[in-house]
Amino acid sequence: MASKQSLLDALKAHASKPGDASDITTIEQARAEIKALSGLFSQVTVPGADDMNYPPKGIAPMIQKLPAWIQVGCGDKPYYCVEKNATFAPDGVTPDKCPDFSKYTNHMGEQLHKNPALWDLLKNRKTKAGITLAMCIKTGVDNPSHPYIKTVGMTACDEDSYETFKELFDPVIAGRHNGYPADGIQPTNLDLSKLSDTDVDPYNKYVLTARVRTGRSVKGFMLPPCISFEKRRELEALITTALLNMKGDLAGDYFPLHGSKSYTAKPNGMSLEKEEELRNCGNLFQEPDSTLLLASGMGRHWPDGRGVYENKGKNLFVWCGEEDHMRIVSMQGLRERPTPEGKKFKEVVARFIRACNAVEEVLKTRGADFMHSKHLGWILTCPSNLGTGMRAGVMVKLEKLCKKDGFKKMAVNMGLQVRGFGGVDSAAVGGTYDISNAARIGQGEVDLVNITIEGVRKLVDMEHMLQQGGKDAEVEAMMKKLMP
């Protein structure tokens, strides 16, 4: 029999190489011998795996303090909550009979109400990994409508979902993305030389921050709605290895969510002080607090396997394990006041592109890569983020312009999305809005950034004219030309 120390060393070496199964026979043999050595196996078990007050067997202490309807979505099982009428297919099995979608307002429900024959076509299908139609549409069935926005109503649970259930995904994607065709080809444009040189705020009075973000998914892993506890940890280890290999101004550190036990370098997650710091600058994500996210499976195992990477300059952040495998965010500026740095889009975009490339290069050295298709571009969990998955936006103060009738309608016609200070559904604070490109798919990355740059400049010019006074009629005439 091998020595205790050699077996322990073998397991530790294997654990440090997530995804490497080349020595699986040796490890299986080692595990068998370790089990025979009284007390030794407990030294190499995964922290938290057998804790009844932690996923997957229990609920994390911080989650136990939240309402019961949130708690049931943060364990190991699919979301099932009678209180919130979220009871569709908790076993993942697609019912034989199609639900009544006549009163649904999400894209998924509308498509199945319009074409109920799709149900019989798709109800018995499964992806190679076993994903069913019910798993993909659970969030949309449990949430028939939304008070403020038209939701998609379905998510992908693995890379094959979009193809296996394409007869439903394609019309839903077309509905969400202004008619994007089922045979469309998603272009890629990361050529910085084609980025607009327009100054979004020549007055240095209105734009606070510039921000570019996108998502990425790693091949070989289920997407967040259905990923297992063990695979979520394996994915975190793979992603953090890639992130911590970045050099120069991209170099930084990884901070697992407070209370997470999955990252051995920080076994209890980030400190409360670090959590507050990231929250205050808008770069911390929290547990799902809506049935849209909980029903889709986004809260499972919270907070395990999740965290935030931050570079030393605090202008690059990567979220690990939220709605997508990764959310890459490049930003600069201050929320409190305009600064010269806050409007330099070219710097923000360049850093964003370098970070995406750097992570991809390291993943490839470990036999991994990002999910991508010619038709859908970067494969992400929610169909709303397909294509580039990119939001290029600014925080901008539009105190007077926002009071004009048709302000948001005009912005939409300019290809822009207008959100409040805190994102979707939030209110503007002091006339400050998050303005970004509305489209995600059908155009390249730099093309979408240019829509934001040129559009924001027009909005800033109009705000400046209103601030000067006596130019309301002129601004209203400009707005009229930009209306549909």
C-alpha positions as CSV (number, residue, x, y, z in Angstrom):
1,M,0.0,0.0,0.0
2,A,1.2,3.5,-0.8
3,S,2.1,5.8,2.0
4,K,-0.5,8.2,3.4
5,Q,1.5,11.3,2.4
6,S,2.1,10.1,-1.2
7,L,-1.6,9.5,-1.6
8,L,-2.5,12.9,-0.2
9,D,0.0,14.5,-2.4
10,A,-1.4,12.7,-5.5
11,L,-4.9,13.9,-4.7
12,K,-3.7,17.5,-4.1
13,A,-1.8,17.5,-7.4
14,H,-4.8,16.2,-9.2
15,A,-7.1,18.8,-7.5
16,S,-4.9,21.6,-8.7
17,K,-5.4,20.6,-12.3
18,P,-9.2,21.0,-12.9
19,G,-10.4,19.3,-16.0
20,D,-7.3,17.0,-16.3
21,A,-8.6,13.4,-16.2
22,S,-5.4,11.8,-17.6
23,D,-4.6,10.2,-14.2
24,I,-8.1,9.2,-13.2
25,T,-7.1,5.6,-12.8
26,T,-4.4,6.5,-10.3
27,I,-6.7,8.8,-8.4
28,E,-9.5,6.2,-8.2
29,Q,-7.0,3.8,-6.8
30,A,-5.7,6.4,-4.4
31,R,-9.2,7.2,-3.2
32,A,-9.9,3.5,-2.6
33,E,-6.7,3.2,-0.4
34,I,-7.4,6.4,1.4
35,K,-10.8,5.2,2.4
36,A,-9.1,2.3,4.1
37,L,-6.8,4.7,6.1
38,S,-8.9,5.8,9.1
39,G,-9.3,9.5,9.3
40,L,-7.1,10.5,6.3
41,F,-9.8,10.8,3.7
42,S,-11.4,13.7,5.7
43,Q,-8.3,15.7,5.0
44,V,-8.9,15.7,1.3
45,T,-12.6,16.1,1.0
46,V,-13.9,19.3,-0.6
47,P,-14.6,22.0,2.0
48,G,-18.3,22.6,2.5
49,A,-19.4,19.5,0.6
50,D,-20.7,17.7,3.7
51,D,-21.9,20.8,5.6
52,M,-25.6,20.7,6.3
53,N,-25.5,24.5,6.5
54,Y,-23.9,25.0,3.1
55,P,-24.6,23.8,-0.4
56,P,-25.2,21.3,-1.9
57,K,-26.7,19.7,1.2
58,G,-27.9,22.8,2.9
59,I,-28.3,26.6,2.6
60,A,-25.5,29.0,3.3
61,P,-25.8,31.0,6.6
62,M,-26.3,34.4,4.9
63,I,-29.1,32.9,2.7
64,Q,-30.8,31.6,5.8
65,K,-31.4,35.2,6.8
66,L,-33.4,36.0,3.6
67,P,-37.1,35.3,2.9
68,A,-38.1,31.7,2.4
69,W,-39.0,32.3,-1.2
70,I,-35.4,33.2,-1.9
71,Q,-33.9,30.5,0.2
72,V,-35.6,27.7,-1.8
73,G,-33.8,28.9,-4.9
74,C,-30.3,28.9,-3.4
75,G,-29.9,25.2,-2.6
76,D,-29.3,22.3,-4.9
77,K,-32.8,21.7,-6.2
78,P,-34.7,23.5,-9.0
79,Y,-36.9,26.4,-7.8
80,Y,-40.3,25.4,-6.4
81,C,-42.3,28.0,-4.5
82,V,-46.0,27.9,-4.1
83,E,-46.0,31.4,-2.5
84,K,-44.7,32.8,-5.8
85,N,-46.7,30.5,-8.1
86,A,-43.4,29.1,-9.3
87,T,-44.2,25.4,-9.5
88,F,-43.6,24.4,-13.1
89,A,-41.7,21.2,-13.8
90,P,-39.5,21.0,-10.7
91,D,-38.4,17.6,-11.9
92,G,-37.3,19.0,-15.2
93,V,-39.7,16.7,-17.1
94,T,-41.7,18.4,-19.9
95,P,-45.4,17.8,-19.4
96,D,-47.3,16.1,-22.2
97,K,-49.9,18.9,-22.4
98,C,-48.9,22.4,-23.3
99,P,-49.7,25.0,-20.6
100,D,-52.2,27.8,-21.4
101,F,-50.1,30.7,-22.6
102,S,-53.0,33.0,-23.6
103,K,-52.3,35.6,-21.0
104,Y,-48.5,35.5,-21.2
105,T,-46.6,38.6,-22.3
106,N,-43.0,37.2,-22.5
107,H,-41.6,36.2,-25.9
108,M,-41.6,32.5,-25.1
109,G,-45.2,32.4,-24.1
110,E,-46.3,34.5,-27.1
111,Q,-44.6,32.1,-29.5
112,L,-46.1,29.0,-28.0
113,H,-49.5,30.6,-27.8
114,K,-49.2,31.5,-31.5
115,N,-47.9,28.1,-32.5
116,P,-48.9,25.4,-30.0
117,A,-47.7,22.7,-32.4
118,L,-44.2,23.5,-31.3
119,W,-44.9,21.9,-27.9
120,D,-45.6,18.5,-29.4
121,L,-42.6,18.9,-31.7
122,L,-40.2,19.7,-28.8
123,K,-41.6,18.1,-25.6
124,N,-39.7,14.8,-26.0
125,R,-36.4,16.3,-27.1
126,K,-33.3,16.4,-25.0
127,T,-29.8,17.7,-25.5
128,K,-26.9,15.3,-25.4
129,A,-26.4,16.3,-21.7
130,G,-30.1,15.7,-20.9
131,I,-31.5,19.2,-21.0
132,T,-35.3,19.3,-21.6
133,L,-37.6,21.9,-23.0
134,A,-39.1,22.3,-19.5
135,M,-35.7,23.3,-18.1
136,C,-35.2,26.0,-20.7
137,I,-38.7,27.5,-20.3
138,K,-39.3,27.1,-16.5
139,T,-38.5,30.8,-15.8
140,G,-40.9,32.0,-18.4
141,V,-43.7,29.6,-17.3
142,D,-43.3,30.6,-13.7
143,N,-43.2,34.3,-14.6
144,P,-45.9,35.0,-17.2
145,S,-45.3,38.8,-17.3
146,H,-43.3,41.6,-15.8
147,P,-44.6,45.0,-14.7
148,Y,-41.9,47.0,-16.6
149,I,-40.2,45.1,-19.3
150,K,-41.0,42.4,-21.9
151,T,-38.9,39.4,-20.8
152,V,-37.5,36.6,-23.0
153,G,-39.1,33.8,-21.0
154,M,-36.5,31.2,-21.6
155,T,-32.8,30.4,-21.0
156,A,-30.2,28.1,-22.4
157,C,-29.0,25.4,-20.0
158,D,-26.1,24.2,-22.1
159,E,-24.4,25.0,-25.4
160,D,-26.7,22.6,-27.3
161,S,-30.0,24.1,-26.1
162,Y,-30.1,26.7,-28.9
163,E,-29.8,24.0,-31.6
164,T,-31.9,21.2,-30.0
165,F,-34.8,23.6,-29.4
166,K,-34.1,26.0,-32.3
167,E,-37.7,25.9,-33.5
168,L,-38.7,27.9,-30.4
169,F,-35.4,29.7,-29.7
170,D,-35.2,31.2,-33.2
171,P,-38.5,33.0,-33.2
172,V,-38.0,34.1,-29.6
173,I,-34.5,35.5,-30.6
174,A,-36.1,37.2,-33.7
175,G,-38.8,38.8,-31.4
176,R,-36.2,40.0,-28.9
177,H,-33.7,41.2,-31.5
178,N,-35.7,43.1,-34.0
179,G,-36.2,40.2,-36.5
180,Y,-32.7,38.6,-36.4
181,P,-33.2,35.8,-39.0
182,A,-32.8,32.1,-38.3
183,D,-30.0,32.0,-40.9
184,G,-28.3,35.2,-39.8
185,I,-24.5,35.3,-39.5
186,Q,-23.1,37.3,-36.5
187,P,-20.2,39.5,-37.5
188,T,-17.2,40.2,-35.3
189,N,-15.5,43.6,-35.3
190,L,-12.8,44.3,-32.8
191,D,-10.8,46.7,-34.9
192,L,-10.0,49.7,-32.7
193,S,-9.0,51.8,-35.7
194,K,-12.7,51.9,-36.7
195,L,-13.8,53.2,-33.3
196,S,-15.3,56.7,-33.5
197,D,-13.1,59.6,-32.3
198,T,-16.1,61.7,-31.3
199,D,-15.8,63.3,-27.9
200,V,-19.0,62.2,-26.0
201,D,-18.7,65.2,-23.7
202,P,-16.7,68.1,-25.0
203,Y,-18.0,70.3,-22.1
204,N,-16.7,67.9,-19.4
205,K,-19.9,68.4,-17.4
206,Y,-22.2,65.5,-18.1
207,V,-20.6,62.1,-18.6
208,L,-19.5,60.4,-15.4
209,T,-18.3,56.9,-16.4
210,A,-17.7,54.9,-19.5
211,R,-18.3,51.1,-19.3
212,V,-18.1,48.1,-21.7
213,R,-19.2,44.7,-20.6
214,T,-19.9,41.3,-22.2
215,G,-20.3,37.7,-21.2
216,R,-18.4,34.6,-22.0
217,S,-19.2,30.9,-21.5
218,V,-16.6,28.1,-21.4
219,K,-17.1,25.0,-23.5
220,G,-17.5,21.7,-21.8
221,F,-19.6,23.0,-18.9
222,M,-23.3,23.4,-18.4
223,L,-24.6,26.9,-18.2
224,P,-25.4,28.4,-14.8
225,P,-29.1,27.3,-14.7
226,C,-28.2,23.6,-14.6
227,I,-24.5,23.3,-13.7
228,S,-23.7,20.9,-10.8
229,F,-22.1,21.9,-7.6
230,E,-18.9,20.0,-8.4
231,K,-18.6,21.4,-12.0
232,R,-19.3,24.9,-10.8
233,R,-16.2,24.6,-8.6
234,E,-14.2,23.1,-11.4
235,L,-15.3,26.0,-13.7
236,E,-14.3,28.6,-11.0
237,A,-10.9,27.0,-10.7
238,L,-10.3,27.1,-14.5
239,I,-11.5,30.7,-14.9
240,T,-9.5,32.0,-12.0
241,T,-6.4,30.3,-13.3
242,A,-6.8,32.2,-16.5
243,L,-7.6,35.5,-14.8
244,L,-4.6,35.3,-12.5
245,N,-2.3,34.7,-15.5
246,M,-3.1,38.1,-16.9
247,K,-0.2,40.6,-16.9
248,G,0.6,44.3,-16.9
249,D,-2.4,46.6,-16.3
250,L,-4.8,43.6,-16.4
251,A,-3.1,41.9,-13.5
252,G,-5.1,41.7,-10.2
253,D,-6.7,39.4,-7.7
254,Y,-9.8,37.2,-7.3
255,F,-12.3,37.7,-4.5
256,P,-14.8,35.0,-4.0
257,L,-18.2,36.1,-2.7
258,H,-18.3,36.6,1.1
259,G,-19.1,33.2,2.7
260,S,-18.0,31.1,-0.3
261,K,-15.9,28.0,0.6
262,S,-14.9,27.1,-2.9
263,Y,-11.7,29.1,-3.3
264,T,-8.9,27.7,-1.1
265,A,-6.8,30.9,-1.2
266,K,-9.7,32.7,0.5
267,P,-11.6,29.9,2.2
268,N,-14.3,32.2,3.6
269,G,-14.6,34.5,0.6
270,M,-13.9,38.2,0.5
271,S,-14.0,40.3,3.6
272,L,-17.1,42.4,4.5
273,E,-15.0,45.5,3.9
274,K,-14.1,44.3,0.4
275,E,-17.7,43.4,-0.3
276,E,-18.8,46.9,0.7
277,E,-16.1,48.5,-1.5
278,L,-17.1,46.6,-4.6
279,R,-20.8,47.3,-3.9
280,N,-20.2,51.0,-3.6
281,C,-18.6,51.2,-7.0
282,G,-21.2,49.0,-8.6
283,N,-19.0,46.0,-9.2
284,L,-20.5,43.4,-6.9
285,F,-23.4,41.1,-7.7
286,Q,-25.7,39.7,-5.0
287,E,-27.9,36.7,-4.6
288,P,-30.9,36.6,-7.0
289,D,-33.8,38.5,-5.5
290,S,-36.4,38.0,-8.3
291,T,-38.4,35.0,-9.3
292,L,-37.1,35.5,-12.9
293,L,-33.6,34.6,-11.8
294,L,-34.5,32.1,-9.1
295,A,-36.8,30.1,-11.4
296,S,-34.1,30.0,-14.1
297,G,-31.8,28.3,-11.6
298,M,-29.3,31.3,-11.2
299,G,-29.4,31.1,-7.4
300,R,-28.4,27.4,-6.9
301,H,-25.5,26.7,-4.5
302,W,-25.2,30.5,-3.6
303,P,-22.6,31.8,-2.9
304,D,-20.3,28.8,-3.8
305,G,-18.2,29.0,-7.0
306,R,-18.7,32.7,-7.5
307,G,-16.6,35.8,-7.2
308,V,-15.2,39.0,-8.7
309,Y,-11.8,39.5,-10.3
310,E,-10.4,43.0,-9.9
311,N,-7.3,44.4,-11.6
312,K,-4.9,46.6,-9.6
313,G,-6.1,49.8,-11.4
314,K,-9.7,49.0,-10.4
315,N,-10.9,49.5,-14.0
316,L,-11.3,45.9,-15.0
317,F,-13.7,43.5,-13.3
318,V,-14.7,39.9,-14.2
319,W,-17.7,38.3,-12.5
320,C,-17.5,34.6,-12.2
321,G,-20.6,32.4,-11.8
322,E,-23.4,34.9,-11.9
323,E,-25.9,34.7,-14.8
324,D,-23.1,33.6,-17.2
325,H,-19.8,31.8,-16.6
326,M,-18.1,35.1,-16.9
327,R,-19.0,38.8,-17.2
328,I,-16.1,40.9,-18.3
329,V,-16.4,44.6,-17.4
330,S,-14.0,47.4,-18.4
331,M,-14.8,50.8,-17.0
332,Q,-13.4,54.1,-15.7
333,G,-14.6,57.4,-14.3
334,L,-16.4,58.4,-11.1
335,R,-20.0,58.2,-10.3
336,E,-19.8,61.3,-8.2
337,R,-18.6,63.8,-10.8
338,P,-17.4,64.2,-14.4
339,T,-13.7,63.5,-15.0
340,P,-11.5,63.4,-18.1
341,E,-11.0,59.7,-17.6
342,G,-14.8,59.0,-17.5
343,K,-15.4,59.8,-21.1
344,K,-12.4,58.0,-22.7
345,F,-14.2,55.2,-24.5
346,K,-11.2,54.2,-26.6
347,E,-9.2,53.3,-23.4
348,V,-12.1,51.4,-22.0
349,V,-12.7,49.4,-25.2
350,A,-9.0,48.6,-25.7
351,R,-8.7,47.2,-22.2
352,F,-11.9,45.2,-22.7
353,I,-10.6,43.6,-25.9
354,R,-7.2,42.8,-24.4
355,A,-8.8,41.2,-21.3
356,C,-11.1,39.0,-23.5
357,N,-8.1,37.9,-25.6
358,A,-5.9,37.2,-22.6
359,V,-8.4,35.0,-20.9
360,E,-9.1,33.1,-24.1
361,E,-5.4,32.4,-24.7
362,V,-4.9,30.9,-21.2
363,L,-8.0,28.8,-21.5
364,K,-6.8,27.4,-24.8
365,T,-3.5,26.3,-23.2
366,R,-5.6,24.2,-20.8
367,G,-7.6,22.6,-23.6
368,A,-10.7,24.9,-23.1
369,D,-12.3,27.7,-25.1
370,F,-15.3,30.0,-25.2
371,M,-18.6,28.9,-26.6
372,H,-19.3,30.5,-30.0
373,S,-21.3,29.9,-33.2
374,K,-21.4,31.7,-36.5
375,H,-25.2,32.2,-36.2
376,L,-25.5,33.4,-32.6
377,G,-22.0,34.7,-31.8
378,W,-21.0,34.3,-28.2
379,I,-23.2,31.7,-26.6
380,L,-24.7,33.0,-23.3
381,T,-27.4,31.9,-20.9
382,C,-30.1,34.5,-21.8
383,P,-31.0,34.9,-25.5
384,S,-31.1,38.7,-24.9
385,N,-27.3,38.7,-24.6
386,L,-26.5,36.7,-27.7
387,G,-24.3,38.0,-30.6
388,T,-21.7,40.3,-29.1
389,G,-23.3,40.1,-25.6
390,M,-22.0,43.6,-25.3
391,R,-23.3,46.7,-23.5
392,A,-21.2,49.8,-24.1
393,G,-22.6,52.6,-22.0
394,V,-22.1,55.7,-20.0
395,M,-23.5,57.2,-16.8
396,V,-24.6,60.6,-17.9
397,K,-26.4,63.5,-16.3
398,L,-29.4,64.7,-18.4
399,E,-31.3,66.7,-15.8
400,K,-33.3,68.8,-18.2
401,L,-33.4,66.7,-21.4
402,C,-35.0,63.8,-19.5
403,K,-38.0,65.9,-18.6
404,K,-38.8,66.5,-22.3
405,D,-41.7,64.5,-23.7
406,G,-40.5,61.7,-25.9
407,F,-37.0,61.6,-24.4
408,K,-36.9,57.8,-24.0
409,K,-38.8,57.2,-27.3
410,M,-36.2,59.3,-29.1
411,A,-33.3,57.4,-27.5
412,V,-34.8,54.1,-28.5
413,N,-35.0,55.3,-32.1
414,M,-31.3,56.2,-32.0
415,G,-30.5,52.6,-31.1
416,L,-30.0,53.3,-27.5
417,Q,-31.2,51.7,-24.3
418,V,-32.1,54.0,-21.3
419,R,-31.9,52.6,-17.8
420,G,-31.9,54.1,-14.4
421,F,-28.9,54.7,-12.1
422,G,-29.0,51.1,-10.8
423,G,-29.9,49.3,-14.1
424,V,-33.1,47.7,-15.4
425,D,-36.2,48.8,-13.5
426,S,-34.3,51.3,-11.4
427,A,-35.1,55.0,-11.3
428,A,-32.9,57.8,-12.4
429,V,-31.1,59.6,-9.6
430,G,-30.7,63.3,-10.1
431,G,-31.4,63.0,-13.8
432,T,-28.5,60.5,-14.1
433,Y,-29.1,57.7,-16.6
434,D,-27.2,54.6,-17.9
435,I,-27.3,55.0,-21.7
436,S,-26.0,52.1,-23.8
437,N,-26.5,50.4,-27.2
438,A,-29.8,48.5,-27.4
439,A,-28.8,45.9,-30.0
440,R,-26.5,42.9,-29.1
441,I,-26.7,40.8,-32.2
442,G,-26.4,41.4,-36.0
443,Q,-23.6,44.0,-35.7
444,G,-20.0,43.8,-34.6
445,E,-18.6,45.0,-31.3
446,V,-17.0,48.3,-32.4
447,D,-20.1,49.1,-34.5
448,L,-22.2,48.9,-31.3
449,V,-19.8,51.0,-29.3
450,N,-20.0,53.7,-32.1
451,I,-23.8,53.8,-31.8
452,T,-23.4,54.6,-28.1
453,I,-20.7,57.2,-28.7
454,E,-22.5,59.1,-31.5
455,G,-25.9,58.8,-29.7
456,V,-24.6,60.0,-26.3
457,R,-22.9,63.0,-27.9
458,K,-26.2,64.1,-29.4
459,L,-27.9,63.8,-26.0
460,V,-25.1,65.7,-24.3
461,D,-25.3,68.5,-26.9
462,M,-29.1,68.9,-26.3
463,E,-28.6,68.8,-22.5
464,H,-26.0,71.5,-22.8
465,M,-28.2,73.7,-24.9
466,L,-31.0,73.4,-22.4
467,Q,-28.6,74.2,-19.5
468,Q,-27.7,77.4,-21.3
469,G,-31.4,78.5,-21.4
470,G,-33.6,79.9,-24.1
471,K,-33.0,77.0,-26.6
472,D,-36.0,74.8,-25.8
473,A,-37.6,75.2,-29.2
474,E,-34.3,74.4,-30.9
475,V,-33.8,71.2,-28.9
476,E,-37.4,70.1,-29.5
477,A,-36.9,70.5,-33.2
478,M,-33.7,68.4,-32.9
479,M,-35.7,65.7,-31.0
480,K,-38.5,65.7,-33.6
481,K,-36.0,64.8,-36.3
482,L,-34.7,61.9,-34.2
483,M,-38.2,60.5,-33.5
484,P,-39.6,57.5,-35.4
